[in-house]
Amino acid sequence: MKAICFMMSGLMSFVLALPSPARPPNYDEAKVAPYTLPDPLLFADGKRVATPDQWPRRRAEIVALFEDQMYGLVPPPPATMRLETLEERDILNGRARRKQLRMWFRADNTGPKIDWILFIPNAAPRPVPAYIGLNYYGNQELDPDPAIRLTEGWLRNNDKHFITGNRASEKSRGLNPASWPYETLVTRGYALVTACYGDIAPDDKVLYTNGVHVLFPPSTPGVGNDTTALGAWAWALMRGMDMLEREPAIDAKRVAAVGCSRLAKTALLAGAKDERFAVIIPNQTGGGGVPLAKRDYGENVALQNQNFPYWFCGNFRMYSDNEAAMPFDQHLLLAACAPRRVYVSSFPGRWFDPYGEFLSMKAAEPVWRFLGHDGLPADTWPDDLAPALGSHLAYHRRPFEHGIATYDWQAYLAFTDKAFGVAIDWQPTKTDTWKRFTRHHFTVDGKPCWVAVPPNPRPGNPWVWCMEFPTAFDDRTGVVPLVENGFYYAHMSVGNTFGSPAAQRHFDRFYAHMTAKGLNSRVSLIGVSRGGLYAYRFAFRNPERIVCVYGDAPVCDFKSWPGGKGKGKGSAGDWQSLFTHYGFKDESEALSYPENPVDVLAPLAAANIPLIHVVGDADDVVPVEENTAVIERRYKTLGGTITVFHKPGVGHHPHGLDDPAPVAALIQAYTTRRDLENCQ
């Protein structure tokens, strides 16, 4: 009865503290009035932070200010924390270890509990770096495996996720693997750690204290600096860090906290509060997270307090319709993470004020510079999918729907790879230099291979695979600017095998090797001369693996070359060699072969694979009219996209273009398009 009376008293105080109806959001930049932001490098008493060793004291002031005025007190660690192992087993054919741990806070294993799931790579050097964050609808959404515990916490009802009666159902298993792509992270050498926020505090204005709040010092909901739902979620994320410090397979000094929307606010608050998080990645936080409140654009403070009063403490109510009086703004919360690393990504919705997020980062940036680090490498708001990746600060605009998309994860990985010193281990037999880039040599399926590594890999680790003559005309095919812009450049040597079935089996194993190392699942193929046979025959068998095909004076029908059955010169010796590699009994069997590039275009057109060809109009070795012209005519009839660059008066050589920039630009554009399609 006493507990019930306490709860009712708290609810009455909470209801009385609710604000009056909020003013509508402003979506007009012209109506953003001038505002003044607090200087993050000024102490509360007005004195300036003079030296880097004074920054921790200023940082502590900022964190205390946010706890008192906005998010409420984040309680200290509990006296007791026990971990019960529910499951531990190898998955992904032994490539990873999955652990399910139940976190208890009482010695008798009663009361609130949090179910964590950990995916730890087995092949990467231990201890491994990790990503940690809270999920919305339960660990079971990451994978359909029935061995994953169905979350028992209170959840928001959602038909799409089969959440009814505020509980998860068996139908929710494996529904949302893309948001937490553990297989990708494991492949890249990272652990993934997550728990459902419903285990911690219900996301409900009445019920939010029916979770871990029973472990906290008493506070009155909606009054003063009471502990909020956001505070509880951040507290739990910090307990996750406690857990990782006990896990020998994970390097607790290389942990990135990540979250989306309200759970991005959670990650940011936890990261500002707890210096153990090395990287903080808040994705599309919306108002009350990264965007500047004093801008009064999108979700304003009054709307935050009206719609989500349980996310913010009672003291925050005084700033409804009164942002100018705030002695802080969200750039200070970002600054409190310095000198650690922060990556912010924005949702396009105006309600979330993505421009305000960028401005907030720029306002926090002086702290990193003061501490001797680079700032954000962008002075103006970047375009969509044009990430500004600095050493300590990063930002990108995302054109995707609400959530964390594949592109986002790839961008975060590019950032944390540098932060944590994670690089692909090619296990080379030799390392040298191609052009000005590091090149690793290795063997796959008994064949010599190499990869040139970009100095700054583009998010998603895109790659270009030149299937024959990879260095003969490399200054003219656009591969140098591609590597400069973050693409890997790769080659497997299978000899003069004309793209035969045996060569294709080697290519399949090479592709599997490269993607297992962490390169993108889609590759841009280059077929130079006879390499056109190699490229097209791989592409038509694997359209789902292809970004585009670039043929340079490509052989598209071996009847033309080496057969010489048309206007071309042909090559009698190569024609006989082709019979051997393809297993043809005689010429008639070769002439009736149905899988020349000109014959296998339908799967590529159906998959919307763009083609690029560069041809010399005077080519008498691989005549245009017998090869590229046939491809162009047939592909357009199938509805496909093909761009052909003609070189009047030029023969088979030289390959490429005097200025290959247009080809490189097309490959980059097609790669970006695939990034977008993969994230829808």
Buried (B, 14 or more C-beta within 10 A) or exposed (E): EEEEEEBEEBBEBBEEBEBEEBEEBBEEEEEBEEBEBBBBBEBEEEEEBEEEEBBEEBBEBBBBBBBBBBBBBBBEEBEEBBBEEBEEEEBBEEBBBBBBBBBBBBEEEEEBBBBBBBBBBBBBEEBBBBBBBBBBBBBBBBBEEEEBBBBBBBBEEBEEBBBEEBBBBEEBBBBBBBBBBBBBBBBBBBBBBBBBBBBBBBBBBEBBBBBBBEBBEEBBBBBBBBBBBBBBBBBBBBBBBBBBEEBEBBBBEBBBBBBBBBBBBBBBBBBBBBBBBBBBBBBBBBBBBBBBBBBBBBBBBBBBBBEBBBBBBBBBBEBBBEBEEBEBBBBBBBBBBBBBBBBBBBBBBBBBBBBBBBBBBBBBBBBBBBEEBEBBBBEEBBEBBEBBBBBBBBBBBBBBEBBBBBBBBBBBBBBBBBBBEBEBEBEBEEEEEBBEBBBBBBEBBEBBBBBBBBEEBBBBBBBBBBBBBBBBBBBBBBBBBBBBBBBBBBBBEBEEBBBBEEBBEBBBBBBEBBBEBBBBBBBBBBBBBBBBBBBBBBBBBBBEBBBBBBBBBBBBBBBBBBBBBBEBBBBEEBBEBBBEBBEBEEBEEBEEBEBBBBBBBBBBBEBEBBBBBBBBBEBEBBBBEBBBBBBBEBBEEEEBBBBBBEBEEBBBEBBBBEEBEBBBBBBBEBBBBBBBEBBE
